[in-house]
Amino acid sequence: MTRVVPAVCMLLLGTMRAAEVAPSAAATSAVPPAPPNSSDVIRAAYFALERDSIVPAKPRVIATAALNALATFAPDRVQPIPENFGGDQTRDADWLAGQMRDLSSPWPVVEAMARAAATAHVGLGSPERRQGIRALGSGSPLSSAGFNIFQLGDGQMAVFDVVKGASGETSGLRVGDVLVRVDGRPTARVDAFYLNTLPAGTDLPLEILRNQQPMTLALHLIKVDVPAVEARVLADDIGYIFVRRFSRSNEVERDTAALTRRAIASFTERGARGLILDLRSALGGSGEVNIASALYDGEYVYSIQQPLSAAPRPVKRNGERIWRGGPVVVLVNEMTVSAGEALALALREMGGVPIIGQTTGGGLTEMDFVPLAPGYAMNIPTGVVVGPITGKVQPGHAVHPDVEIPNSTLDDLLHGRDAQLDAACSVIRKSKSR
């Protein structure tokens, strides 16, 4: 069973790896489509999560989430979940659909069901979210939150990457703030896609802890360019590349693979002692094949088995190898999902690259879409990513580190300490000089 990945990242980090949901004629027509039958939508969503996904959700968890969402606008409609719920998919789907009859909009309930699944590559695709996918996938300017988070040992989410000039910084957010609620929702139930698809000018209340004191900030979303990749040279001439997201664009400055390959070429030219690729909290998308090809030889980067009954389909490399320097080390954590996981797996098997950090989010899967209504679909995992050398599916569809090191504590974060990065630097320093 896939590890539970914090919902703050699980939707976006998969949606961008698959093809867009093509809106139907009804969705793009000047005439608005008829409201969907809410019972049919809920039934289809339940089957998608429980029957069609290769990582089935827990039935009672999904039902509880659906009823809790219903209770926010129709509390008198909520009924206790039957004792035998979870024993028969058709009976369960019919019962849940019956509770959701005649809703003016089923989408808040479906959204709650998708979040409750707590699985990478599960989410509700909507017309609004397609716009965000296009912007994120192309590297276009976004009305982005402009910050990244990671999970502390106690499960809290700490802000560690505040982009200069972006929404988070201009709204007063700081590194070391602990994010408690976003727009009234507990952090664990807010996906990153939600924070990256709202229009500029939107204000969202952020409930945070700063120095253990509760505060509320208004996150005012502004449209800015958020760098997908940042590169710099660390002490002892070690090259360091931090990937925020995987975007594909014809413009080099907006293309993650092009930016990363350029940084690799620069470090190669200067004769850097080694290279650290930081994939912690990188938003998924595409470009991992080009990056892997820049670092090591090999005809194939990984294979995809979709559906599971099909033979694995090898994915060929794309581009020449650039890096000819010393060792490469990859950093990952539980927020590394989808393209970041595929890249880490490929580098481990292609070049024996050591992986340091925490087990990733469980998104070594490929998605498909289950239509729910015109313009709406549930994306679910229906295939797997297979290692290029071992030909094996990874346990939990995740990358397990070779060297497991806990995430930084809040005190570490506030004082600039990073044990995972330090360990990566140590591996490079201990290696033989070129």
C-alpha positions as CSV (number, residue, x, y, z in Angstrom):
1,M,0.0,0.0,0.0
2,T,1.3,3.4,-0.9
3,R,2.6,5.6,2.0
4,V,0.3,8.4,3.0
5,V,1.6,11.5,1.3
6,P,0.6,14.8,2.8
7,A,-2.3,16.1,0.7
8,V,-0.6,19.5,0.4
9,C,1.4,18.0,-2.5
10,M,-0.3,14.9,-3.8
11,L,-2.7,16.3,-6.4
12,L,-0.5,18.7,-8.2
13,L,2.6,16.5,-8.2
14,G,0.7,14.0,-10.3
15,T,-1.6,16.0,-12.4
16,M,1.2,17.5,-14.4
17,R,2.8,14.2,-15.4
18,A,-0.3,13.0,-17.3
19,A,-2.1,14.4,-20.4
20,E,-4.6,17.1,-19.8
21,V,-8.2,16.2,-19.4
22,A,-9.7,17.3,-22.7
23,P,-12.9,19.3,-22.0
24,S,-15.9,17.9,-23.8
25,A,-17.9,19.9,-26.3
26,A,-20.5,20.6,-23.6
27,A,-17.8,22.1,-21.4
28,T,-16.5,24.4,-24.1
29,S,-19.8,25.4,-25.6
30,A,-21.3,28.9,-25.1
31,V,-24.3,27.1,-23.7
32,P,-23.7,26.0,-20.1
33,P,-24.1,22.3,-19.6
34,A,-27.0,20.9,-17.5
35,P,-26.1,20.4,-13.8
36,P,-24.7,16.9,-13.3
37,N,-26.7,14.3,-11.5
38,S,-25.1,14.4,-8.1
39,S,-25.8,10.8,-7.2
40,D,-24.2,9.6,-10.5
41,V,-21.2,11.7,-9.9
42,I,-20.6,10.4,-6.4
43,R,-21.1,6.8,-7.5
44,A,-18.6,7.2,-10.3
45,A,-16.1,9.0,-8.0
46,Y,-16.4,6.2,-5.4
47,F,-15.8,3.5,-8.0
48,A,-12.8,5.4,-9.3
49,L,-11.2,5.5,-5.8
50,E,-12.1,2.0,-4.7
51,R,-12.3,-0.1,-7.8
52,D,-10.3,1.5,-10.6
53,S,-7.3,2.9,-8.7
54,I,-4.3,0.5,-8.3
55,V,-4.1,2.0,-4.7
56,P,-7.6,1.6,-3.4
57,A,-8.7,4.0,-0.7
58,K,-10.2,3.0,2.6
59,P,-14.0,2.8,2.1
60,R,-15.0,4.2,5.5
61,V,-12.5,7.0,5.3
62,I,-13.9,8.0,1.9
63,A,-17.5,7.8,3.2
64,T,-16.7,9.8,6.3
65,A,-15.0,12.5,4.3
66,A,-18.0,12.7,1.9
67,L,-20.5,13.0,4.8
68,N,-18.4,15.6,6.6
69,A,-18.4,17.7,3.4
70,L,-22.2,17.2,3.1
71,A,-22.7,18.3,6.7
72,T,-21.2,21.7,6.0
73,F,-24.2,22.7,3.8
74,A,-26.9,20.0,4.5
75,P,-26.4,18.7,8.1
76,D,-30.0,17.4,8.3
77,R,-29.2,15.0,5.4
78,V,-26.3,13.2,7.1
79,Q,-26.9,9.6,8.1
80,P,-24.7,7.2,10.1
81,I,-22.5,5.0,8.0
82,P,-23.9,1.4,7.9
83,E,-22.0,-1.2,10.0
84,N,-21.4,-3.3,6.9
85,F,-20.0,-0.5,4.8
86,G,-16.9,-1.5,3.0
87,G,-17.9,-5.1,2.3
88,D,-19.5,-4.7,-1.1
89,Q,-18.4,-1.9,-3.6
90,T,-21.6,-1.7,-5.5
91,R,-23.8,-1.6,-2.4
92,D,-21.5,0.9,-0.8
93,A,-21.5,3.2,-3.8
94,D,-25.2,3.1,-4.1
95,W,-25.7,4.0,-0.4
96,L,-23.3,6.9,-0.6
97,A,-24.8,8.1,-3.8
98,G,-28.2,8.0,-2.2
99,Q,-27.1,10.4,0.5
100,M,-25.9,12.9,-2.2
101,R,-29.0,13.0,-4.3
102,D,-30.2,16.4,-5.7
103,L,-27.1,18.4,-4.6
104,S,-26.8,21.7,-6.5
105,S,-23.1,20.9,-6.8
106,P,-21.4,17.6,-6.0
107,W,-17.8,18.9,-6.4
108,P,-17.1,19.9,-2.7
109,V,-18.0,16.3,-1.8
110,V,-15.9,14.8,-4.5
111,E,-13.0,17.1,-3.6
112,A,-13.2,15.9,0.0
113,M,-13.3,12.2,-1.1
114,A,-10.2,12.8,-3.2
115,R,-8.3,14.4,-0.4
116,A,-9.3,11.7,2.0
117,A,-7.7,9.1,-0.2
118,A,-4.4,10.7,0.7
119,T,-2.6,9.0,-2.2
120,A,-0.3,10.6,-4.8
121,H,-1.9,11.1,-8.3
122,V,-5.4,11.2,-6.9
123,G,-7.4,14.3,-7.3
124,L,-10.4,16.1,-8.9
125,G,-9.7,17.6,-12.3
126,S,-11.9,20.6,-13.1
127,P,-11.9,23.3,-15.8
128,E,-10.3,25.8,-13.4
129,R,-7.5,23.4,-12.5
130,R,-6.7,22.8,-16.1
131,Q,-5.7,26.5,-16.4
132,G,-3.4,26.1,-13.4
133,I,-1.9,23.0,-15.0
134,R,-1.2,24.9,-18.2
135,A,0.6,27.7,-16.3
136,L,2.6,25.4,-14.0
137,G,3.4,23.0,-16.8
138,S,4.7,25.7,-19.1
139,G,6.5,27.7,-16.4
140,S,4.3,30.8,-17.0
141,P,4.0,33.5,-14.4
142,L,1.6,32.3,-11.6
143,S,-0.5,33.8,-8.9
144,S,1.5,31.3,-6.8
145,A,1.7,31.0,-3.0
146,G,5.5,31.4,-3.5
147,F,6.6,29.2,-0.7
148,N,7.4,25.5,0.0
149,I,6.9,23.5,3.1
150,F,8.2,20.2,4.6
151,Q,7.0,17.9,7.4
152,L,8.5,18.2,10.8
153,G,9.0,15.1,13.0
154,D,5.7,15.9,14.9
155,G,3.7,16.1,11.6
156,Q,3.5,19.9,11.5
157,M,4.3,21.6,8.3
158,A,7.1,24.2,8.3
159,V,7.8,26.9,5.8
160,F,11.4,26.6,4.4
161,D,11.5,28.2,1.0
162,V,10.0,31.7,0.7
163,V,10.5,33.1,-2.8
164,K,11.7,36.7,-2.9
165,G,9.1,39.0,-4.3
166,A,6.4,36.3,-4.5
167,S,3.0,36.1,-2.6
168,G,4.3,34.5,0.6
169,E,7.1,37.0,1.2
170,T,5.0,40.1,0.3
171,S,2.3,38.8,2.7
172,G,4.7,38.6,5.6
173,L,5.4,34.8,5.6
174,R,8.8,33.8,6.9
175,V,11.1,30.8,6.9
176,G,10.4,28.8,10.1
177,D,6.7,29.7,10.3
178,V,4.5,26.6,11.0
179,L,1.5,26.4,8.7
180,V,-1.6,25.3,10.6
181,R,-4.5,26.2,8.4
182,V,-5.0,27.6,5.0
183,D,-8.4,29.3,4.3
184,G,-9.8,27.4,7.3
185,R,-8.6,24.0,6.2
186,P,-6.0,22.1,8.2
187,T,-2.7,22.1,6.3
188,A,-2.8,18.3,5.7
189,R,-6.0,18.7,3.7
190,V,-4.9,21.5,1.5
191,D,-3.2,20.6,-1.8
192,A,-0.5,22.6,-3.4
193,F,-2.6,22.8,-6.6
194,Y,-5.3,24.7,-4.7
195,L,-2.6,27.3,-3.8
196,N,-1.4,27.6,-7.4
197,T,-4.6,27.9,-9.4
198,L,-6.4,30.8,-7.7
199,P,-6.5,34.1,-9.6
200,A,-4.3,37.0,-8.7
201,G,-5.9,39.3,-6.1
202,T,-7.2,36.4,-4.0
203,D,-6.7,36.7,-0.3
204,L,-6.4,33.6,1.8
205,P,-6.2,33.5,5.6
206,L,-3.1,31.6,6.8
207,E,-3.1,30.4,10.4
208,I,0.5,30.0,11.5
209,L,2.7,29.5,14.5
210,R,5.6,31.9,14.7
211,N,7.9,31.4,17.7
212,Q,5.2,29.1,19.1
213,Q,2.7,32.0,19.0
214,P,-0.4,31.8,16.9
215,M,-0.8,34.4,14.2
216,T,-3.1,35.0,11.2
217,L,-1.7,36.4,7.9
218,A,-3.6,37.3,4.8
219,L,-1.9,35.6,1.8
220,H,-2.5,38.0,-1.0
221,L,-1.8,36.2,-4.3
222,I,0.1,38.2,-6.9
223,K,1.3,36.9,-10.3
224,V,5.0,36.6,-10.5
225,D,7.8,34.5,-12.1
226,V,8.8,31.9,-9.6
227,P,12.2,30.3,-10.6
228,A,11.8,26.6,-11.3
229,V,15.5,25.9,-10.6
230,E,18.2,27.6,-8.5
231,A,21.8,26.6,-8.7
232,R,24.9,27.7,-6.7
233,V,28.3,26.5,-5.7
234,L,28.7,25.3,-2.1
235,A,31.9,25.1,0.0
236,D,34.6,22.8,-1.4
237,D,33.4,23.6,-4.9
238,I,30.3,21.3,-4.8
239,G,27.6,22.1,-7.3
240,Y,24.1,22.4,-5.9
241,I,20.8,22.4,-7.9
242,F,17.5,23.0,-6.2
243,V,14.4,22.1,-8.3
244,R,11.1,23.7,-7.2
245,R,9.0,22.2,-10.0
246,F,9.2,20.4,-13.3
247,S,8.0,22.7,-16.1
248,R,8.3,22.3,-19.9
249,S,8.6,25.4,-22.1
250,N,10.2,26.5,-25.4
251,E,11.7,29.3,-23.4
252,V,14.9,28.1,-21.7
253,E,14.4,30.3,-18.7
254,R,11.0,28.6,-18.0
255,D,12.0,25.0,-18.8
256,T,13.2,23.0,-15.8
257,A,15.2,20.4,-17.8
258,A,16.9,23.1,-19.9
259,L,17.8,25.1,-16.7
260,T,19.1,22.1,-14.9
261,R,21.1,20.9,-17.9
262,R,22.6,24.4,-18.2
263,A,23.6,24.3,-14.5
264,I,25.1,20.8,-14.9
265,A,27.1,22.0,-17.9
266,S,28.4,25.0,-15.9
267,F,29.5,22.8,-13.0
268,T,31.2,20.4,-15.5
269,E,33.1,23.3,-17.1
270,R,34.4,24.6,-13.8
271,G,35.4,21.1,-12.7
272,A,33.2,21.0,-9.7
273,R,34.1,18.3,-7.2
274,G,30.6,16.8,-7.2
275,L,27.0,17.6,-7.7
276,I,23.9,17.6,-5.3
277,L,20.5,17.5,-6.9
278,D,17.9,18.6,-4.3
279,L,14.5,17.2,-5.1
280,R,12.9,17.9,-1.7
281,S,9.5,19.4,-2.3
282,A,9.8,19.7,-6.1
283,L,6.4,20.0,-7.7
284,G,6.0,17.2,-10.3
285,G,5.6,17.6,-14.0
286,S,7.9,16.6,-16.8
287,G,11.6,16.9,-17.8
288,E,13.0,14.2,-15.6
289,V,14.1,12.2,-18.6
290,N,16.2,15.0,-20.0
291,I,17.8,15.6,-16.6
292,A,18.7,12.0,-16.0
293,S,20.1,11.8,-19.5
294,A,22.4,14.7,-18.7
295,L,24.0,12.9,-15.8
296,Y,24.5,9.3,-16.9
297,D,24.7,6.9,-19.8
298,G,22.0,4.3,-20.5
299,E,19.5,3.7,-23.3
300,Y,16.5,3.8,-21.1
301,V,15.6,6.0,-18.1
302,Y,12.8,3.9,-16.7
303,S,9.8,1.8,-17.9
304,I,6.1,2.4,-17.5
305,Q,3.7,-0.4,-17.0
306,Q,0.2,0.9,-17.7
307,P,-2.2,-0.9,-17.3
308,L,-0.6,-3.5,-15.0
309,S,-1.7,-6.3,-17.4
310,A,0.6,-4.8,-20.1
311,A,4.3,-5.3,-20.6
312,P,6.5,-2.5,-19.3
313,R,7.2,0.1,-21.9
314,P,10.8,1.5,-21.8
315,V,11.2,5.3,-21.8
316,K,14.3,6.2,-23.9
317,R,16.8,8.8,-22.8
318,N,16.6,12.3,-24.3
319,G,19.8,14.2,-24.8
320,E,23.5,13.6,-24.4
321,R,25.3,13.1,-21.2
322,I,26.8,16.3,-19.9
323,W,28.2,15.6,-16.5
324,R,31.7,14.1,-16.5
325,G,32.7,15.2,-13.0
326,G,32.7,13.6,-9.6
327,P,29.9,11.9,-7.6
328,V,26.3,12.9,-7.7
329,V,24.0,12.8,-4.7
330,V,20.2,13.2,-4.6
331,L,18.2,14.6,-1.7
332,V,14.5,13.6,-1.3
333,N,11.8,13.6,1.4
334,E,8.2,12.8,1.8
335,M,7.2,15.8,-0.4
336,T,9.2,14.4,-3.4
337,V,6.5,12.9,-5.6
338,S,6.0,11.9,-9.3
339,A,8.7,13.3,-11.6
340,G,11.1,13.8,-8.8
341,E,10.7,10.2,-7.7
342,A,11.1,8.9,-11.2
343,L,14.3,11.0,-11.6
344,A,15.7,9.7,-8.3
345,L,15.0,6.1,-9.2
346,A,16.5,6.5,-12.6
347,L,19.7,8.0,-11.3
348,R,20.1,5.4,-8.6
349,E,19.8,2.6,-11.1
350,M,21.6,4.2,-14.1
351,G,24.5,5.6,-12.1
352,G,24.5,4.2,-8.6
353,V,23.7,7.6,-7.2
354,P,23.1,7.6,-3.5
355,I,19.8,8.9,-2.2
356,I,19.7,10.7,1.1
357,G,16.8,11.9,3.2
358,Q,13.3,10.5,3.8
359,T,11.1,8.0,1.9
360,T,9.3,9.8,-0.9
361,G,5.6,10.4,-1.3
362,G,4.5,7.3,-3.2
363,G,4.0,8.7,-6.7
364,L,6.0,6.2,-8.8
365,T,2.8,5.7,-10.7
366,E,1.1,6.8,-13.9
367,M,-2.3,8.4,-14.0
368,D,-5.5,8.0,-15.9
369,F,-8.8,9.9,-15.8
370,V,-12.3,8.7,-14.9
371,P,-14.9,11.1,-16.4
372,L,-17.5,12.3,-13.9
373,A,-19.3,15.1,-15.8
374,P,-18.5,17.4,-18.8
375,G,-15.1,19.0,-18.0
376,Y,-14.6,17.1,-14.7
377,A,-12.7,13.9,-14.0
378,M,-11.1,12.0,-11.2
379,N,-7.5,11.3,-11.8
380,I,-6.2,8.1,-10.3
381,P,-3.1,5.9,-10.5
382,T,-3.5,3.1,-13.0
383,G,0.1,2.2,-13.9
384,V,3.6,2.0,-12.3
385,V,7.1,3.3,-13.0
386,V,9.6,0.4,-13.2
387,G,13.3,0.7,-12.5
388,P,15.4,0.7,-15.7
389,I,18.0,-1.9,-14.5
390,T,16.2,-4.0,-11.9
391,G,12.8,-4.0,-13.8
392,K,11.2,-3.9,-10.4
393,V,8.2,-2.0,-8.9
394,Q,9.3,-0.1,-5.8
395,P,7.7,-0.9,-2.5
396,G,4.9,1.5,-1.8
397,H,5.6,3.1,-5.2
398,A,8.2,5.2,-3.4
399,V,11.9,5.8,-3.4
400,H,13.5,4.6,-0.1
401,P,16.7,6.4,0.7
402,D,20.1,4.7,0.9
403,V,20.9,6.9,3.9
404,E,17.9,7.9,6.0
405,I,18.3,11.2,7.8
406,P,15.4,12.9,9.6
407,N,14.1,16.2,8.3
408,S,15.3,19.3,10.0
409,T,13.7,20.3,13.2
410,L,12.2,23.8,13.6
411,D,15.2,24.9,15.5
412,D,17.5,23.6,12.7
413,L,15.5,25.5,10.2
414,L,15.6,28.7,12.1
415,H,19.4,28.5,12.5
416,G,20.2,27.4,9.0
417,R,21.1,23.8,9.8
418,D,20.4,21.0,7.3
419,A,21.7,17.5,8.2
420,Q,20.5,16.0,5.0
421,L,22.5,18.5,2.9
422,D,25.5,18.2,5.2
423,A,25.4,14.4,4.7
424,A,25.3,14.8,0.9
425,C,28.3,17.2,1.0
426,S,30.1,14.6,3.2
427,V,29.6,11.9,0.7
428,I,31.2,14.0,-2.0
429,R,34.1,15.2,0.2
430,K,35.0,11.6,1.1
431,S,35.0,10.5,-2.5
432,K,38.3,10.3,-4.5
433,S,39.3,13.5,-6.2
434,R,38.9,13.6,-9.9
